[in-house]
Amino acid sequence: MLDAAAIRLLWLVASGQARSRIELTRLLDLPQSTISVRIQALIAAGMLTESGQGRSSGGRRPRLLRVNADYGHVWTADLGSRHVRIGVLDIAGRILHVEERPLDIDGDPSAVLAELAGEIRELARQTRAPGEWLGVAVGLPGPVDVADGSVPWGSRMPKWRGFKARAALSDHLDVPVAVDNDANLMALGESRLQPPGDTLVVVKAGTGIGSGLVIEGRLHRGRAGVAGDISHVRVPAGADKPCSCGNHGCLETVASGAALVAGLRAQGMDLADTAAVMAAAEGGEPAVTTAVRRAGLQVGGILSAVVNFANPDAVLLGGVLSGSEAFVAAVRGALYERCLPLATRALRIDRVRAGADAGLVGAGVLALEEAFSRTGQSGKVAR
């Protein structure tokens, strides 16, 4: 029976981090018998092959594992406020094609997801992807109850509150469907690209601010799916500014892309969105660069408490704001200044490896886990 651990093992082989059962045993620090059971399940399903011989450090030369990328593919989507990135990945986690389309999440959620399903179906007809279409996973910019696929609280998506997003999308697609918070998916994707077993704090800083927490290689969603979320922590700089969550003075009111746009417009600057802010910062506009740096300091200040508490291996920054060196440098400076020296001595502070596609990579992981949670002993996906 395939499970999330088997999918993780599959991607370790795909990334080249492990090429044999022996290397997987050493890398994951698991009994060889456990590794063998999962390998055999993947081979029986047709997703892995084992042939040839690798180098020996003494004793029998190990047989080499390879991913059969032609087995199948998954479609993924990462929703923003006004657009969606749609991608297709093979089972080795390679992104084969990505397109960005306009999509406004402020509309009726049923209509939004019907439109999204139509976009995915259209791209599926136009794009040649290997093997069987195994599933779909979608990242939403708000809390998601993964168990029932609903949006329990829609601070940035008020019309979505209580909406059964997974069920609605499943009505339009004849494959297994999964949904999760977009920052959680970014964290999940990065956990497959970082050393196995690492603890990660992953921040998505765009129009809003989201964050995900990976503990020793496993995504930690928490009781209500909001573990690690820093966006609604109150900060002194927020004062009494109202937040979409109903509170006042949250980090998102002073450090998000939307907050930067509003603040710079109040200074008389004609900036349409977060991308325009980044372009102005890249162009060396002093007022914009200062505002972006100030946002980074605010995010870093909140993250310092998280780093002291969780003592992670890495803090990884994604989203549009992470494209600004001023923002990244400010976060890094705040962490080094405010954290315990022991907590930052070996801490990696960097951008997400997959860049703008990090959420799509994580959605690919989730889509495979959902698809293969329905797999029987025959290795075929239940439809």
C-alpha distance (Angstrom), angle and dihedral (degrees) to the residues before:
residue distance angle dihedral
M1 . . .
L2 3.79 . .
D3 3.80 120.4 .
A4 3.80 140.6 167.5
A5 3.81 90.8 -81.5
A6 3.80 90.3 56.1
I7 3.81 90.9 50.8
R8 3.79 89.3 51.0
L9 3.79 90.0 51.4
L10 3.81 89.6 49.4
W11 3.80 91.5 55.7
L12 3.81 92.6 47.5
V13 3.78 87.7 59.3
A14 3.81 91.4 44.3
S15 3.81 92.6 52.0
G16 3.79 92.2 51.0
Q17 3.80 93.4 -117.5
A18 3.79 89.2 120.8
R19 3.82 129.8 21.9
S20 3.79 103.0 174.2
R21 3.79 143.1 29.0
I22 3.81 89.7 -101.8
E23 3.81 92.4 54.4
L24 3.80 91.2 47.5
T25 3.80 90.6 50.9
R26 3.80 91.3 52.1
L27 3.79 94.6 42.2
L28 3.80 96.7 48.8
D29 3.80 97.2 32.5
L30 3.80 90.8 -133.7
P31 3.80 129.9 137.4
Q32 3.78 113.6 -85.8
S33 3.80 89.4 -123.6
T34 3.83 91.0 59.1
I35 3.79 91.7 49.7
S36 3.81 91.2 47.7
V37 3.81 92.9 53.0
R38 3.82 91.6 52.5
I39 3.79 92.9 43.9
Q40 3.77 91.4 51.6
A41 3.81 90.8 49.5
L42 3.82 90.6 52.5
I43 3.79 92.4 46.3
A44 3.83 91.4 47.8
A45 3.81 89.5 50.8
G46 3.80 90.2 52.4
M47 3.80 95.8 -117.1
L48 3.81 97.7 110.1
T49 3.78 133.2 40.3
E50 3.79 127.4 -163.3
S51 3.79 120.1 -155.1
G52 3.78 143.6 123.4
Q53 3.78 124.1 36.8
G54 3.77 134.4 -87.6
R55 3.76 130.5 -155.6
S56 3.78 119.0 -66.8
S57 3.79 125.5 -138.4
G58 3.78 88.7 -164.2
G59 3.77 129.6 -34.0
R60 3.79 128.0 24.1
R61 3.79 117.4 1.3
P62 3.84 110.5 -111.7
R63 3.80 121.8 -116.2
L64 3.80 113.5 -117.8
L65 3.79 123.4 -116.7
R66 3.79 122.4 -142.0
V67 3.80 132.6 -178.8
N68 3.79 116.9 -119.9
A69 3.80 95.5 -138.6
D70 3.82 90.4 -179.9
Y71 3.81 89.7 69.6
G72 3.80 94.4 89.7
H73 3.79 150.0 -59.5
V74 3.81 142.6 -124.9
W75 3.79 132.7 -142.0
T76 3.80 119.2 -135.6
A77 3.79 136.9 -174.5
D78 3.80 134.4 -163.6
L79 3.81 112.3 -160.5
G80 3.78 121.9 -150.9
S81 3.79 128.7 179.6
R82 3.81 95.5 -86.1
H83 3.79 105.8 7.3
V84 3.79 144.5 34.1
R85 3.81 131.9 -141.2
I86 3.79 111.9 -146.1
G87 3.78 122.4 -167.4
V88 3.78 142.0 171.1
L89 3.82 121.6 -142.8
D90 3.78 132.5 -173.9
I91 3.80 119.9 -132.0
A92 3.80 90.2 -93.0
G93 3.80 88.6 65.7
R94 3.80 95.2 -109.5
I95 3.79 114.8 145.8
L96 3.79 106.8 -129.3
H97 3.79 100.9 -179.9
V98 3.82 137.5 -0.2
E99 3.78 131.3 -170.7
E100 3.79 132.3 176.6
R101 3.78 119.6 -143.5
P102 3.83 133.2 179.3
L103 3.80 113.3 -102.1
D104 3.80 127.2 159.6
I105 3.82 114.3 -147.7
D106 3.82 90.8 -165.8
G107 3.79 89.3 79.5
D108 3.78 128.6 87.8
P109 3.83 104.9 -58.8
S110 3.79 93.5 -134.7
A111 3.80 90.4 55.0
V112 3.81 92.5 43.3
L113 3.80 93.2 53.6
A114 3.81 92.2 42.9
E115 3.80 88.1 55.2
L116 3.81 91.2 46.3
A117 3.81 91.5 50.7
G118 3.79 89.1 50.6
E119 3.80 91.3 51.7
I120 3.81 91.2 49.8
R121 3.81 92.9 48.3
E122 3.80 90.9 48.8
L123 3.81 92.2 50.7
A124 3.80 90.5 45.6
R125 3.82 89.3 56.7
Q126 3.81 92.1 48.1
T127 3.82 98.7 42.6
R128 3.78 125.3 71.3
A129 3.80 105.9 -139.5
P130 3.82 125.3 174.0
G131 3.77 123.6 -99.3
E132 3.78 127.3 -26.4
W133 3.80 125.5 -7.7
L134 3.81 98.4 -114.1
G135 3.80 104.9 179.9
V136 3.79 152.1 -47.2
A137 3.80 132.1 -111.5
V138 3.79 127.5 -172.9
G139 3.80 131.8 -164.2
L140 3.82 116.6 -145.3
P141 3.84 124.9 -162.6
G142 3.79 95.2 -121.1
P143 3.83 142.9 47.3
V144 3.80 115.0 -53.3
D145 3.79 129.5 -165.0
V146 3.80 97.1 -137.6
A147 3.81 92.9 -167.2
D148 3.81 94.8 65.0
G149 3.81 100.0 14.4
S150 3.79 95.0 -120.0
V151 3.81 134.0 135.6
P152 3.82 103.6 -122.7
W153 3.79 96.8 -177.7
G154 3.80 124.9 23.4
S155 3.80 108.0 -169.7
R156 3.80 92.0 151.6
M157 3.81 92.6 24.9
P158 3.82 105.1 43.0
K159 3.83 94.4 169.2
W160 3.81 90.3 56.1
R161 3.80 97.9 59.7
G162 3.81 108.6 129.9
F163 3.82 91.2 -0.2
K164 3.82 116.7 147.3
A165 3.79 96.6 -132.1
R166 3.80 98.3 172.2
A167 3.78 93.6 50.3
A168 3.80 91.9 47.3
L169 3.79 92.4 51.3
S170 3.80 92.1 44.6
D171 3.80 88.9 59.1
H172 3.81 88.3 67.2
L173 3.82 101.7 38.4
D174 3.79 128.2 58.6
V175 3.83 95.2 -148.9
P176 3.83 134.6 76.4
V177 3.83 110.6 -73.5
A178 3.82 130.1 -157.3
V179 3.81 132.1 -179.4
D180 3.79 132.7 -168.0
N181 3.78 142.3 156.8
D182 3.82 112.0 -68.7
A183 3.82 94.9 -127.1
N184 3.81 90.6 49.8
L185 3.79 89.1 53.6
M186 3.80 91.4 49.0
A187 3.81 88.5 52.5
L188 3.81 91.6 46.2
G189 3.80 91.3 50.8
E190 3.78 93.1 48.6
S191 3.81 91.2 49.2
R192 3.82 87.5 63.7
L193 3.81 91.6 51.9
Q194 3.81 97.1 45.7
P195 3.84 128.2 70.9
P196 3.84 111.3 -68.1
G197 3.78 114.7 -96.4
D198 3.80 96.4 21.8
T199 3.81 121.6 144.0
L200 3.81 110.2 -131.1
V201 3.79 137.6 -173.8
V202 3.81 107.0 -158.4
V203 3.81 120.6 -170.2
K204 3.79 125.2 -164.9
A205 3.81 107.0 -159.3
G206 3.78 111.9 -176.0
T207 3.79 132.4 110.2
G208 3.80 84.6 -25.0
I209 3.79 132.0 13.6
G210 3.78 123.7 -108.8
S211 3.77 133.7 165.2
G212 3.78 140.1 -169.9
L213 3.78 133.8 -158.5
V214 3.81 126.4 -141.7
I215 3.80 114.9 -170.9
E216 3.79 116.4 -162.4
G217 3.79 92.0 -25.6
R218 3.81 97.7 -44.3
L219 3.80 126.2 103.8
H220 3.81 108.7 -118.1
R221 3.79 111.3 -153.2
G222 3.79 97.8 170.3
R223 3.78 128.6 -144.3
A224 3.82 96.6 -51.6
G225 3.80 99.9 22.5
V226 3.81 96.5 -100.8
A227 3.81 101.2 100.6
G228 3.79 111.9 146.9
D229 3.80 95.0 12.8
I230 3.81 109.1 148.6
S231 3.81 99.9 170.2
H232 3.80 96.2 95.0
V233 3.78 99.3 44.0
R234 3.80 108.6 120.7
V235 3.81 117.0 -116.2
P236 3.83 129.1 -169.6
A237 3.81 91.3 -122.0
G238 3.80 88.8 59.5
A239 3.80 91.6 63.8
D240 3.81 107.3 168.3
K241 3.80 98.3 -25.1
P242 3.82 108.4 142.5
C243 3.79 116.6 -118.7
S244 3.80 129.4 -153.6
C245 3.82 88.4 -115.4
G246 3.82 90.0 66.5
N247 3.79 95.0 -107.1
H248 3.79 129.0 99.4
G249 3.79 134.1 -118.0
C250 3.82 98.3 18.5
L251 3.79 120.6 163.5
E252 3.81 89.4 -110.3
T253 3.82 90.6 62.4
V254 3.82 92.0 63.8
A255 3.80 108.6 21.8
S256 3.81 107.7 37.2
G257 3.78 125.5 97.0
A258 3.79 90.0 -109.8
A259 3.81 90.3 53.3
L260 3.81 91.1 49.7
V261 3.81 91.7 50.8
A262 3.81 91.8 49.5
G263 3.82 93.6 46.1
L264 3.80 94.7 48.1
R265 3.80 92.5 45.6
A266 3.79 87.9 54.0
Q267 3.82 86.2 57.6
G268 3.80 89.6 55.9
M269 3.79 99.2 -98.8
D270 3.80 117.4 139.5
L271 3.81 102.2 -135.7
A272 3.79 118.5 153.2
D273 3.79 101.4 -165.0
T274 3.81 147.1 -21.2
A275 3.80 91.8 -72.6
A276 3.82 89.0 57.1
V277 3.81 89.6 51.0
M278 3.81 90.1 52.8
A279 3.80 91.4 48.4
A280 3.80 90.6 51.7
A281 3.80 91.3 48.2
E282 3.79 90.4 48.9
G283 3.81 87.8 50.9
G284 3.79 90.3 57.7
E285 3.82 99.0 -109.7
P286 3.85 101.3 168.5
A287 3.81 98.0 -148.0
V288 3.81 92.0 48.9
T289 3.80 94.1 46.1
T290 3.79 90.0 50.2
A291 3.80 91.5 50.2
V292 3.81 92.6 48.6
R293 3.81 91.5 48.4
R294 3.81 90.2 49.6
A295 3.82 89.5 52.4
G296 3.80 89.9 51.9
L297 3.80 91.1 51.8
Q298 3.81 90.4 52.4
V299 3.81 92.5 49.8
G300 3.80 91.2 45.5
G301 3.78 91.1 50.4
I302 3.79 92.5 57.3
L303 3.80 92.2 41.6
S304 3.80 90.2 55.1
A305 3.80 89.9 69.4
V306 3.81 90.1 48.2
V307 3.81 91.9 49.9
N308 3.80 93.1 48.6
F309 3.80 89.9 48.6
A310 3.83 101.6 42.0
N311 3.83 100.0 27.1
P312 3.84 92.0 -149.7
D313 3.78 128.3 -168.4
A314 3.81 91.5 -126.4
V315 3.79 145.8 8.6
L316 3.80 108.5 -149.4
L317 3.81 124.6 -167.6
G318 3.78 125.3 -151.8
G319 3.78 138.3 160.5
V320 3.79 129.3 70.5
L321 3.82 95.7 -58.6
S322 3.80 91.2 57.4
G323 3.80 87.2 69.2
S324 3.80 88.6 72.6
E325 3.79 115.6 86.9
A326 3.82 88.5 -156.5
F327 3.82 90.2 58.4
V328 3.82 94.9 46.3
A329 3.82 92.7 45.1
A330 3.81 91.1 50.2
V331 3.83 92.3 51.2
R332 3.78 90.5 47.6
G333 3.82 92.5 47.7
A334 3.81 92.8 49.9
L335 3.80 91.7 50.5
Y336 3.80 94.2 49.9
E337 3.79 90.9 46.2
R338 3.81 99.6 46.0
C339 3.80 105.8 30.9
L340 3.76 128.6 82.5
P341 3.82 108.0 -90.5
L342 3.80 89.2 -125.5
A343 3.82 90.5 56.3
T344 3.81 93.3 54.2
R345 3.80 99.5 35.7
A346 3.81 93.0 97.2
L347 3.83 97.9 13.3
R348 3.80 116.5 132.7
I349 3.82 112.9 -144.3
D350 3.77 110.7 -174.2
R351 3.78 147.5 122.9
V352 3.80 120.4 -79.0
R353 3.80 111.0 -87.3
A354 3.79 96.0 -130.7
G355 3.82 94.1 51.1
A356 3.80 114.7 -162.3
D357 3.81 89.7 -3.7
A358 3.82 96.0 58.1
G359 3.80 92.2 101.8
L360 3.80 91.2 50.1
V361 3.81 90.5 53.1
G362 3.81 90.4 51.9
A363 3.78 91.0 46.6
G364 3.79 87.7 53.2
V365 3.80 89.9 56.2
L366 3.80 90.8 49.2
A367 3.81 93.2 46.4
L368 3.81 91.5 53.2
E369 3.79 92.3 46.4
E370 3.80 90.2 51.3
A371 3.80 93.1 45.7
F372 3.78 95.0 48.4
S373 3.78 94.7 42.9
R374 3.81 81.8 72.3
T375 3.79 94.2 48.0
G376 3.75 118.0 117.0
Q377 3.78 127.9 -153.7
S378 3.79 89.5 -82.8
G379 3.81 89.9 67.0
K380 3.80 92.7 -123.0
V381 3.77 120.2 130.7
A382 3.79 114.1 -116.5
R383 3.80 110.5 -119.3
